[in-house]
Amino acid sequence: PTGNGLITDSLGKLSIVDDDAPVEVEFSVASATEAEADAPVTVTATLSAVSGKTVRLTFTVSGTAGIATDHDASDNQITISAGATSSTYTFNLIDDTTDENDETIILTATSPVNSTLATNTVHTISITDDDDPPSISFASTSDTEGNSINITASLSAVSEKTVLFDWETSDNTALNGIDYLANSGSSISIAP
């Protein structure tokens, strides 16, 4: 050493303070469409840049599709390891046999760890129903002439949709005006 300084330890300690802004994390796409029979479904989270830290994207699950009846997704998180730029979360759709409306599963990002949220913070999955509608049948009935008859309509299977139909009488062995009076109805409904 020169001057008045005295070095007593030949090892020094240097601390480097990270001044980089945190990376941004988001779902890779804002929406997707899946058929009810498709399985499994994979959702991807991506980073805006490589990070030296493990990033976690926590999300909640909502939507019109029922948890445990239409899918097995649950509130969870996607973990992106240090050095990687993406990771995935996989879940299954439940293929039922009920005719139903198309439904949605909505994943909403919350509370990222070692990152901030970017643009695609909500991922909506539309599930298209693949089941045929039920058929309608009428119960056979009989009565004596001069009486009114109530006829019961039934579905071949349960439906989650309101089933609407029109009906009208027609001749078979009984003749209109002789054995019965022609009748019809419209917009008859069977509730889900």
C-alpha positions as CSV (number, residue, x, y, z in Angstrom):
1,P,0.0,0.0,0.0
2,T,1.0,3.6,-0.5
3,G,0.2,6.5,1.7
4,N,-1.3,6.1,5.1
5,G,-3.6,3.2,4.4
6,L,-3.1,-0.2,5.9
7,I,-4.7,-3.3,4.6
8,T,-5.1,-6.0,7.2
9,D,-7.4,-8.4,5.3
10,S,-6.6,-9.4,1.7
11,L,-10.3,-10.5,1.0
12,G,-12.9,-7.9,0.4
13,K,-16.7,-8.1,0.2
14,L,-18.6,-6.6,-2.6
15,S,-22.5,-6.4,-2.7
16,I,-24.2,-6.0,-6.1
17,V,-27.7,-4.5,-5.7
18,D,-30.1,-5.6,-8.4
19,D,-31.7,-2.5,-9.9
20,D,-33.6,-4.2,-12.7
21,A,-37.4,-3.9,-12.8
22,P,-39.2,-7.1,-12.1
23,V,-40.3,-9.1,-15.2
24,E,-43.9,-9.1,-16.2
25,V,-46.0,-12.3,-16.2
26,E,-49.3,-13.1,-18.0
27,F,-51.3,-15.8,-19.6
28,S,-50.0,-16.5,-23.1
29,V,-53.4,-15.9,-24.6
30,A,-56.6,-14.2,-23.3
31,S,-59.0,-16.9,-24.6
32,A,-59.3,-20.4,-26.0
33,T,-62.1,-22.8,-27.1
34,E,-62.2,-26.4,-26.2
35,A,-64.7,-29.2,-27.0
36,E,-66.2,-30.9,-23.9
37,A,-64.5,-34.2,-24.9
38,D,-61.1,-32.5,-25.1
39,A,-58.7,-33.5,-22.3
40,P,-56.4,-32.4,-20.9
41,V,-56.4,-28.6,-21.2
42,T,-53.2,-26.8,-20.8
43,V,-52.8,-23.1,-19.9
44,T,-49.5,-21.3,-20.4
45,A,-48.0,-18.4,-18.4
46,T,-45.2,-16.4,-20.0
47,L,-42.6,-13.9,-18.9
48,S,-41.6,-10.7,-20.6
49,A,-37.9,-11.6,-20.2
50,V,-35.7,-14.3,-18.5
51,S,-35.6,-13.8,-14.7
52,G,-32.9,-15.0,-12.3
53,K,-35.7,-15.6,-9.8
54,T,-38.5,-18.1,-9.6
55,V,-41.8,-16.5,-10.6
56,R,-45.2,-17.6,-9.5
57,L,-48.5,-16.6,-11.0
58,T,-51.4,-17.3,-8.6
59,F,-54.9,-17.5,-10.1
60,T,-58.5,-18.1,-9.2
61,V,-61.0,-20.2,-11.1
62,S,-64.6,-19.1,-11.9
63,G,-67.1,-19.2,-14.8
64,T,-70.3,-20.9,-15.7
65,A,-68.8,-24.4,-15.8
66,G,-69.0,-26.3,-12.5
67,I,-65.9,-27.3,-10.6
68,A,-66.0,-31.1,-10.2
69,T,-69.0,-31.4,-12.6
70,D,-67.6,-29.9,-15.7
71,H,-63.8,-29.7,-15.0
72,D,-61.2,-30.3,-12.3
73,A,-59.4,-27.0,-12.4
74,S,-59.0,-25.2,-9.0
75,D,-57.4,-22.1,-7.6
76,N,-53.7,-22.7,-8.1
77,Q,-50.5,-21.2,-9.3
78,I,-48.1,-21.6,-12.2
79,T,-44.4,-21.6,-11.3
80,I,-41.8,-20.5,-13.8
81,S,-38.3,-21.5,-12.7
82,A,-35.4,-19.1,-12.8
83,G,-33.9,-19.0,-16.3
84,A,-37.2,-20.1,-18.0
85,T,-39.7,-17.9,-19.7
86,S,-42.9,-20.0,-19.5
87,S,-44.6,-22.8,-17.6
88,T,-48.0,-24.5,-17.8
89,Y,-51.0,-25.6,-15.7
90,T,-53.0,-28.6,-16.9
91,F,-56.5,-29.8,-15.9
92,N,-59.2,-32.0,-17.3
93,L,-62.7,-31.4,-18.7
94,I,-65.4,-33.8,-17.6
95,D,-67.3,-35.2,-20.7
96,D,-70.9,-35.7,-19.5
97,T,-73.9,-36.9,-21.6
98,T,-76.2,-34.0,-20.7
99,D,-77.3,-31.6,-23.4
100,E,-76.3,-28.2,-22.0
101,N,-75.4,-24.6,-23.0
102,D,-71.8,-23.9,-23.8
103,E,-69.9,-22.9,-20.6
104,T,-66.9,-21.0,-19.6
105,I,-63.9,-21.4,-17.2
106,I,-62.2,-18.2,-16.2
107,L,-58.7,-18.1,-14.7
108,T,-58.0,-14.7,-13.1
109,A,-54.4,-13.8,-12.2
110,T,-53.7,-12.5,-8.7
111,S,-50.7,-11.9,-6.5
112,P,-47.6,-12.6,-8.7
113,V,-44.4,-13.4,-6.9
114,N,-41.1,-11.9,-8.2
115,S,-42.9,-10.2,-11.1
116,T,-45.7,-7.8,-12.0
117,L,-48.8,-8.5,-14.0
118,A,-48.8,-7.8,-17.7
119,T,-51.8,-7.4,-20.0
120,N,-53.4,-10.9,-20.2
121,T,-54.5,-11.3,-16.6
122,V,-57.7,-13.2,-17.4
123,H,-57.8,-16.4,-19.5
124,T,-61.3,-17.5,-20.6
125,I,-61.9,-21.0,-21.9
126,S,-65.1,-21.6,-23.7
127,I,-66.3,-25.2,-23.5
128,T,-68.5,-26.3,-26.4
129,D,-71.1,-28.9,-25.6
130,D,-71.0,-32.0,-27.8
131,D,-74.1,-33.8,-26.6
132,D,-77.2,-34.3,-28.8
133,P,-80.5,-32.8,-27.5
134,P,-83.0,-35.3,-26.1
135,S,-85.9,-36.6,-28.1
136,I,-89.6,-35.9,-27.1
137,S,-92.2,-38.6,-26.8
138,F,-95.8,-38.6,-25.8
139,A,-97.3,-41.2,-23.4
140,S,-100.2,-43.3,-24.8
141,T,-103.5,-42.7,-23.3
142,S,-107.2,-43.6,-23.9
143,D,-110.6,-42.5,-22.7
144,T,-114.2,-42.7,-23.7
145,E,-115.7,-40.4,-26.3
146,G,-116.8,-37.0,-25.0
147,N,-114.0,-36.7,-22.4
148,S,-111.0,-34.5,-22.5
149,I,-107.6,-36.2,-22.6
150,N,-104.4,-34.9,-21.0
151,I,-101.3,-36.1,-22.8
152,T,-97.9,-36.1,-21.1
153,A,-94.7,-35.2,-23.0
154,S,-91.4,-36.7,-21.8
155,L,-87.7,-36.3,-22.7
156,S,-85.5,-39.2,-23.5
157,A,-82.8,-37.7,-21.2
158,V,-82.3,-34.8,-18.8
159,S,-81.4,-31.5,-20.5
160,E,-80.0,-28.4,-18.9
161,K,-81.8,-26.3,-21.6
162,T,-85.4,-25.4,-21.7
163,V,-86.9,-27.6,-24.4
164,L,-89.6,-25.9,-26.6
165,F,-91.9,-27.7,-29.1
166,D,-95.1,-27.3,-31.1
167,W,-97.7,-30.1,-31.4
168,E,-100.8,-30.9,-33.4
169,T,-103.3,-33.8,-33.7
170,S,-103.7,-35.8,-36.9
171,D,-105.9,-38.6,-38.0
172,N,-105.0,-42.2,-37.6
173,T,-107.8,-44.7,-36.8
174,A,-109.8,-41.8,-35.2
175,L,-111.1,-39.2,-37.6
176,N,-111.2,-35.4,-37.0
177,G,-114.7,-34.1,-36.6
178,I,-116.1,-37.6,-36.0
179,D,-114.1,-39.1,-33.2
180,Y,-112.2,-36.0,-31.9
181,L,-111.7,-32.3,-32.6
182,A,-108.4,-31.3,-34.1
183,N,-106.1,-29.3,-31.8
184,S,-102.6,-27.9,-31.7
185,G,-100.3,-26.0,-29.4
186,S,-97.1,-23.9,-29.8
187,S,-94.2,-23.1,-27.6
188,I,-94.8,-25.8,-25.1
189,S,-91.8,-26.0,-22.7
190,I,-90.2,-28.5,-20.5
191,A,-87.9,-26.8,-18.0
192,P,-84.4,-28.0,-17.2
